[in-house]
Amino acid sequence: MGYTVEDWSIVAFSMAFIFYISTATCYAGYWVLQKDWMGQAGTAMAYVGATSLFVTLILRAQKSGYAPWSNLYETMVLFVLLITMFYLIVEYKHKIKVIGAVVMLISVGALWVASIMPHKYKAVSPLNPALQNKWNWMKDMLGPEYSSYALGWLDVHVFMVFVSYGAFAVAFGTSLMFLVKDYAETKGISNPLIDAFPSTEVLDEVSYKTIAWGFPWLGLGIIAGGAWANYAWGAYWSWDPKETWSLITWFIYGGYLHARLTKGWDGKKTAYLSILGFAGVIFLYWGVSFIIPGLHAYA
């Protein structure tokens, strides 16, 4: 009996999980042992792991005919893929690999959660009719044979939102590192592991730049979500719990940028805001979905 496309997507995900564990291990080894080859291996494994996740999503799209971020499992995979892309950009621009020890641990945790999800969340199954909106102009452009691969407001909404989540996750990791480094410097603590962290100035800058990049994507994602809501429910905004918390999260990160640009906040104050914002992201993504019922429950 041969493998199905869905079977191969599971294989690709399993391989990606192994690669990410190896990536996190290599970066941690580089941080602790300061061996250049371990940092280089971590970077190489990050690229391989991201490629495996990309293949996972492509195979699921081939099976379903929909954008491969249409259920909880797929969005977790997309989340980790985007975290990795943002991290690799940061690593390339700043030539710093130690941050990977923290960021890739976040990625491994997210993949572990995806791996233990019940099968009903992982299965490639037909979408709820409200989730099947497609742009007619794109269907016409692709033709009858490929019209199922057309995108719609929901697809754009989810992708934009998760681009912002990926950026915010990197900022969360660097903000945690900033607080540890700042505490050690303030207390005069000398520790080889903490000393290996980038300077507080660099960590603060990375947090700021990734949040500044993610913030407009979250805003655009909320706007696209309103367009989809009008299609699905007949109203652009219904104060659904997910809508409300997305706005709260957007305001937290907006407050971060406002305080930094107009009030001169930086360092610990903005690091705490970054962590608070990511807590809002986690609650928006998981808490609202399972704790507070609303229109997004089936999504």
GUPAKE-94311 format. One record per residue (C-alpha): residue number from 1; residue in one letter; y negated, z negated, x. Coordinates in steps of 0.5 Angstrom, whole numbers, plus 500, padded with zeros to 3 digits. Example, Ala and Ser with C-alpha at 12.3 -4.5 7.8 and 13.67 -1.06 7.14 Angstrom:
BEGIN
NUGU / pos / code / north / up / east
NUGU / 1 / A / 509 / 484 / 525
NUGU / 2 / S / 502 / 486 / 527
***
This chain:
BEGIN
NUGU / pos / code / north / up / east
NUGU / 1 / M / 500 / 500 / 500
NUGU / 2 / G / 493 / 502 / 503
NUGU / 3 / Y / 487 / 498 / 504
NUGU / 4 / T / 482 / 500 / 498
NUGU / 5 / V / 474 / 500 / 500
NUGU / 6 / E / 473 / 493 / 497
NUGU / 7 / D / 479 / 491 / 502
NUGU / 8 / W / 475 / 494 / 508
NUGU / 9 / S / 469 / 490 / 506
NUGU / 10 / I / 472 / 484 / 506
NUGU / 11 / V / 475 / 485 / 513
NUGU / 12 / A / 468 / 487 / 515
NUGU / 13 / F / 465 / 481 / 513
NUGU / 14 / S / 471 / 477 / 516
NUGU / 15 / M / 470 / 480 / 523
NUGU / 16 / A / 462 / 479 / 522
NUGU / 17 / F / 463 / 472 / 521
NUGU / 18 / I / 467 / 471 / 527
NUGU / 19 / F / 462 / 475 / 531
NUGU / 20 / Y / 457 / 470 / 528
NUGU / 21 / I / 460 / 464 / 530
NUGU / 22 / S / 461 / 467 / 537
NUGU / 23 / T / 454 / 469 / 537
NUGU / 24 / A / 452 / 462 / 536
NUGU / 25 / T / 457 / 459 / 541
NUGU / 26 / C / 454 / 464 / 546
NUGU / 27 / Y / 447 / 462 / 545
NUGU / 28 / A / 448 / 455 / 545
NUGU / 29 / G / 452 / 456 / 551
NUGU / 30 / Y / 446 / 459 / 554
NUGU / 31 / W / 441 / 453 / 552
NUGU / 32 / V / 446 / 448 / 555
NUGU / 33 / L / 448 / 451 / 561
NUGU / 34 / Q / 442 / 456 / 562
NUGU / 35 / K / 447 / 462 / 564
NUGU / 36 / D / 444 / 468 / 563
NUGU / 37 / W / 450 / 472 / 562
NUGU / 38 / M / 451 / 467 / 556
NUGU / 39 / G / 444 / 469 / 553
NUGU / 40 / Q / 446 / 477 / 554
NUGU / 41 / A / 453 / 476 / 551
NUGU / 42 / G / 449 / 472 / 545
NUGU / 43 / T / 444 / 478 / 544
NUGU / 44 / A / 450 / 483 / 544
NUGU / 45 / M / 454 / 479 / 539
NUGU / 46 / A / 448 / 479 / 535
NUGU / 47 / Y / 448 / 486 / 534
NUGU / 48 / V / 455 / 487 / 533
NUGU / 49 / G / 455 / 482 / 528
NUGU / 50 / A / 449 / 485 / 524
NUGU / 51 / T / 452 / 492 / 524
NUGU / 52 / S / 459 / 489 / 521
NUGU / 53 / L / 455 / 486 / 516
NUGU / 54 / F / 451 / 492 / 515
NUGU / 55 / V / 458 / 496 / 514
NUGU / 56 / T / 460 / 490 / 509
NUGU / 57 / L / 454 / 492 / 505
NUGU / 58 / I / 455 / 500 / 505
NUGU / 59 / L / 462 / 499 / 503
NUGU / 60 / R / 461 / 495 / 497
NUGU / 61 / A / 455 / 500 / 495
NUGU / 62 / Q / 460 / 506 / 496
NUGU / 63 / K / 465 / 502 / 491
NUGU / 64 / S / 460 / 500 / 486
NUGU / 65 / G / 455 / 505 / 486
NUGU / 66 / Y / 449 / 500 / 486
NUGU / 67 / A / 445 / 497 / 491
NUGU / 68 / P / 449 / 492 / 495
NUGU / 69 / W / 445 / 486 / 494
NUGU / 70 / S / 447 / 486 / 486
NUGU / 71 / N / 450 / 479 / 486
NUGU / 72 / L / 450 / 472 / 490
NUGU / 73 / Y / 455 / 474 / 495
NUGU / 74 / E / 452 / 480 / 497
NUGU / 75 / T / 445 / 477 / 497
NUGU / 76 / M / 448 / 472 / 502
NUGU / 77 / V / 450 / 477 / 506
NUGU / 78 / L / 443 / 481 / 506
NUGU / 79 / F / 440 / 474 / 507
NUGU / 80 / V / 444 / 473 / 514
NUGU / 81 / L / 443 / 481 / 516
NUGU / 82 / L / 435 / 480 / 515
NUGU / 83 / I / 435 / 473 / 519
NUGU / 84 / T / 438 / 477 / 525
NUGU / 85 / M / 434 / 483 / 525
NUGU / 86 / F / 427 / 478 / 525
NUGU / 87 / Y / 430 / 474 / 530
NUGU / 88 / L / 432 / 480 / 535
NUGU / 89 / I / 425 / 482 / 534
NUGU / 90 / V / 422 / 476 / 536
NUGU / 91 / E / 427 / 475 / 542
NUGU / 92 / Y / 425 / 482 / 544
NUGU / 93 / K / 418 / 481 / 544
NUGU / 94 / H / 418 / 474 / 547
NUGU / 95 / K / 424 / 475 / 551
NUGU / 96 / I / 426 / 468 / 549
NUGU / 97 / K / 434 / 467 / 547
NUGU / 98 / V / 434 / 459 / 546
NUGU / 99 / I / 431 / 460 / 539
NUGU / 100 / G / 438 / 464 / 538
NUGU / 101 / A / 441 / 457 / 538
NUGU / 102 / V / 438 / 454 / 532
NUGU / 103 / V / 437 / 461 / 528
NUGU / 104 / M / 444 / 463 / 529
NUGU / 105 / L / 447 / 456 / 527
NUGU / 106 / I / 443 / 457 / 520
NUGU / 107 / S / 446 / 464 / 520
NUGU / 108 / V / 453 / 462 / 521
NUGU / 109 / G / 452 / 456 / 515
NUGU / 110 / A / 450 / 462 / 510
NUGU / 111 / L / 456 / 466 / 512
NUGU / 112 / W / 460 / 460 / 511
NUGU / 113 / V / 457 / 459 / 504
NUGU / 114 / A / 459 / 466 / 503
NUGU / 115 / S / 466 / 466 / 505
NUGU / 116 / I / 468 / 460 / 501
NUGU / 117 / M / 465 / 463 / 494
NUGU / 118 / P / 470 / 463 / 489
NUGU / 119 / H / 472 / 470 / 488
NUGU / 120 / K / 468 / 472 / 481
NUGU / 121 / Y / 462 / 472 / 486
NUGU / 122 / K / 465 / 476 / 491
NUGU / 123 / A / 468 / 481 / 486
NUGU / 124 / V / 465 / 488 / 486
NUGU / 125 / S / 465 / 489 / 478
NUGU / 126 / P / 460 / 492 / 473
NUGU / 127 / L / 453 / 490 / 473
NUGU / 128 / N / 450 / 487 / 466
NUGU / 129 / P / 446 / 492 / 463
NUGU / 130 / A / 440 / 489 / 464
NUGU / 131 / L / 441 / 490 / 472
NUGU / 132 / Q / 442 / 497 / 471
NUGU / 133 / N / 435 / 500 / 471
NUGU / 134 / K / 434 / 506 / 475
NUGU / 135 / W / 428 / 510 / 476
NUGU / 136 / N / 429 / 517 / 473
NUGU / 137 / W / 425 / 521 / 478
NUGU / 138 / M / 430 / 518 / 483
NUGU / 139 / K / 436 / 520 / 479
NUGU / 140 / D / 434 / 527 / 478
NUGU / 141 / M / 432 / 528 / 485
NUGU / 142 / L / 439 / 526 / 487
NUGU / 143 / G / 443 / 530 / 482
NUGU / 144 / P / 448 / 528 / 477
NUGU / 145 / E / 453 / 527 / 483
NUGU / 146 / Y / 449 / 521 / 486
NUGU / 147 / S / 445 / 519 / 481
NUGU / 148 / S / 448 / 512 / 481
NUGU / 149 / Y / 445 / 511 / 488
NUGU / 150 / A / 438 / 511 / 485
NUGU / 151 / L / 434 / 505 / 486
NUGU / 152 / G / 430 / 501 / 480
NUGU / 153 / W / 425 / 495 / 480
NUGU / 154 / L / 431 / 490 / 481
NUGU / 155 / D / 433 / 493 / 487
NUGU / 156 / V / 426 / 493 / 490
NUGU / 157 / H / 425 / 486 / 488
NUGU / 158 / V / 431 / 483 / 491
NUGU / 159 / F / 430 / 487 / 497
NUGU / 160 / M / 423 / 485 / 498
NUGU / 161 / V / 424 / 478 / 496
NUGU / 162 / F / 430 / 477 / 501
NUGU / 163 / V / 426 / 480 / 507
NUGU / 164 / S / 421 / 475 / 506
NUGU / 165 / Y / 427 / 470 / 506
NUGU / 166 / G / 429 / 472 / 513
NUGU / 167 / A / 422 / 471 / 516
NUGU / 168 / F / 422 / 465 / 513
NUGU / 169 / A / 428 / 462 / 516
NUGU / 170 / V / 426 / 464 / 523
NUGU / 171 / A / 420 / 460 / 522
NUGU / 172 / F / 424 / 454 / 519
NUGU / 173 / G / 428 / 454 / 525
NUGU / 174 / T / 422 / 455 / 530
NUGU / 175 / S / 418 / 450 / 526
NUGU / 176 / L / 424 / 445 / 527
NUGU / 177 / M / 424 / 446 / 535
NUGU / 178 / F / 417 / 445 / 535
NUGU / 179 / L / 417 / 438 / 532
NUGU / 180 / V / 423 / 436 / 537
NUGU / 181 / K / 419 / 439 / 543
NUGU / 182 / D / 412 / 436 / 540
NUGU / 183 / Y / 415 / 429 / 539
NUGU / 184 / A / 419 / 429 / 546
NUGU / 185 / E / 412 / 431 / 549
NUGU / 186 / T / 408 / 426 / 545
NUGU / 187 / K / 413 / 420 / 547
NUGU / 188 / G / 414 / 422 / 554
NUGU / 189 / I / 421 / 424 / 553
NUGU / 190 / S / 424 / 428 / 559
NUGU / 191 / N / 431 / 431 / 556
NUGU / 192 / P / 434 / 438 / 560
NUGU / 193 / L / 436 / 441 / 553
NUGU / 194 / I / 429 / 439 / 550
NUGU / 195 / D / 425 / 442 / 556
NUGU / 196 / A / 429 / 448 / 555
NUGU / 197 / F / 425 / 450 / 549
NUGU / 198 / P / 420 / 454 / 549
NUGU / 199 / S / 413 / 451 / 549
NUGU / 200 / T / 410 / 448 / 543
NUGU / 201 / E / 405 / 454 / 543
NUGU / 202 / V / 410 / 459 / 543
NUGU / 203 / L / 414 / 456 / 538
NUGU / 204 / D / 408 / 455 / 533
NUGU / 205 / E / 406 / 462 / 534
NUGU / 206 / V / 413 / 465 / 532
NUGU / 207 / S / 413 / 461 / 526
NUGU / 208 / Y / 406 / 463 / 524
NUGU / 209 / K / 407 / 471 / 526
NUGU / 210 / T / 414 / 471 / 522
NUGU / 211 / I / 411 / 467 / 516
NUGU / 212 / A / 405 / 472 / 516
NUGU / 213 / W / 410 / 478 / 516
NUGU / 214 / G / 414 / 475 / 510
NUGU / 215 / F / 408 / 472 / 506
NUGU / 216 / P / 406 / 479 / 503
NUGU / 217 / W / 413 / 481 / 502
NUGU / 218 / L / 415 / 475 / 498
NUGU / 219 / G / 408 / 477 / 494
NUGU / 220 / L / 410 / 484 / 493
NUGU / 221 / G / 417 / 482 / 491
NUGU / 222 / I / 414 / 478 / 485
NUGU / 223 / I / 410 / 484 / 483
NUGU / 224 / A / 416 / 488 / 483
NUGU / 225 / G / 420 / 483 / 479
NUGU / 226 / G / 415 / 483 / 474
NUGU / 227 / A / 416 / 490 / 473
NUGU / 228 / W / 423 / 489 / 472
NUGU / 229 / A / 422 / 483 / 467
NUGU / 230 / N / 418 / 488 / 463
NUGU / 231 / Y / 424 / 493 / 463
NUGU / 232 / A / 429 / 488 / 462
NUGU / 233 / W / 426 / 483 / 457
NUGU / 234 / G / 420 / 486 / 455
NUGU / 235 / A / 415 / 482 / 458
NUGU / 236 / Y / 412 / 482 / 465
NUGU / 237 / W / 412 / 474 / 466
NUGU / 238 / S / 416 / 469 / 462
NUGU / 239 / W / 415 / 463 / 466
NUGU / 240 / D / 422 / 463 / 467
NUGU / 241 / P / 424 / 457 / 472
NUGU / 242 / K / 426 / 462 / 477
NUGU / 243 / E / 419 / 466 / 476
NUGU / 244 / T / 415 / 459 / 476
NUGU / 245 / W / 419 / 457 / 483
NUGU / 246 / S / 418 / 463 / 486
NUGU / 247 / L / 410 / 463 / 485
NUGU / 248 / I / 410 / 455 / 487
NUGU / 249 / T / 414 / 458 / 494
NUGU / 250 / W / 409 / 463 / 495
NUGU / 251 / F / 403 / 458 / 494
NUGU / 252 / I / 406 / 454 / 499
NUGU / 253 / Y / 406 / 459 / 504
NUGU / 254 / G / 400 / 462 / 502
NUGU / 255 / G / 397 / 455 / 503
NUGU / 256 / Y / 400 / 455 / 510
NUGU / 257 / L / 396 / 461 / 512
NUGU / 258 / H / 390 / 459 / 508
NUGU / 259 / A / 390 / 452 / 512
NUGU / 260 / R / 391 / 456 / 519
NUGU / 261 / L / 386 / 461 / 518
NUGU / 262 / T / 380 / 457 / 515
NUGU / 263 / K / 381 / 450 / 516
NUGU / 264 / G / 384 / 451 / 523
NUGU / 265 / W / 391 / 447 / 522
NUGU / 266 / D / 396 / 449 / 527
NUGU / 267 / G / 402 / 445 / 530
NUGU / 268 / K / 405 / 439 / 526
NUGU / 269 / K / 401 / 440 / 520
NUGU / 270 / T / 403 / 447 / 519
NUGU / 271 / A / 410 / 446 / 522
NUGU / 272 / Y / 411 / 441 / 516
NUGU / 273 / L / 409 / 446 / 511
NUGU / 274 / S / 413 / 451 / 514
NUGU / 275 / I / 419 / 447 / 513
NUGU / 276 / L / 417 / 445 / 506
NUGU / 277 / G / 416 / 452 / 504
NUGU / 278 / F / 423 / 454 / 506
NUGU / 279 / A / 426 / 448 / 502
NUGU / 280 / G / 422 / 451 / 496
NUGU / 281 / V / 426 / 458 / 498
NUGU / 282 / I / 433 / 454 / 498
NUGU / 283 / F / 431 / 451 / 492
NUGU / 284 / L / 429 / 458 / 489
NUGU / 285 / Y / 435 / 461 / 491
NUGU / 286 / W / 440 / 456 / 490
NUGU / 287 / G / 438 / 450 / 486
NUGU / 288 / V / 434 / 454 / 480
NUGU / 289 / S / 440 / 459 / 480
NUGU / 290 / F / 445 / 453 / 478
NUGU / 291 / I / 441 / 447 / 476
NUGU / 292 / I / 436 / 450 / 471
NUGU / 293 / P / 438 / 455 / 466
NUGU / 294 / G / 434 / 461 / 465
NUGU / 295 / L / 433 / 468 / 464
NUGU / 296 / H / 436 / 469 / 471
NUGU / 297 / A / 442 / 466 / 470
NUGU / 298 / Y / 446 / 472 / 470
NUGU / 299 / A / 443 / 475 / 476
***
